[in-house]
Amino acid sequence: MEFKDVMKKRRSTRRYTGQPVEKEKLMRAMELVLRAPSSKNTRSTRLMAVTDLKRAQKLGKLRDYGSSLLEEAGAAIIILGDEEASPMWQTNATIMASYLQLALVDEGLASCWVHVGDYRTLQDDPNSQRSEDYVKELFPEIPANYRVWSVIGVGYADYTPKPLPEYEGPERIIFIE
């Protein structure tokens, strides 16, 4: 698929069939995005694919808003950052997560980003558990020095998302000549 077609097709998909995602497709996408840029080439981002659907579905409770899509996804990819490797680990993780969503489109898969960062499991309760701690409890395999930045729900969409609206006008792109 040409890059421009990947860009046009990529949408945040929040409804999935629940069909498991083939490990080979996930591996191809993840191996490809390991080439994503990182600050000073620190390569501080790690990817953890979760294909055990029972464990992946539990990620749908990491927040009481915006994460339930993970309960229907056919896999999840946890985006981790090694904060000891780079003070720019969050930026590096964001770049790789964005590239990953494009690589998943090229594999014929749908995806949606669920931010973890400093969010809480309960939106209206500042004393509720941190979402990152919730994810780390579910996945003790995550090394202690890695931070959880986001989770990408991956799967086969149970609908065809509408295309994004066309370009909105000159205020989005500025040329200085």
PyMOL commands that set and color helices and strands:
alter all, ss='L'
color gray80, all
select helices_A, chain A and resi 3-9+23-33+39-41+53-61+68-71+89-106+131-138+170-172
alter helices_A, ss='H'
color red, helices_A
select strands_A, chain A and resi 45-50+75-82+110-115+146-155
alter strands_A, ss='S'
color yellow, strands_A
deselect
rebuild
show_as cartoon
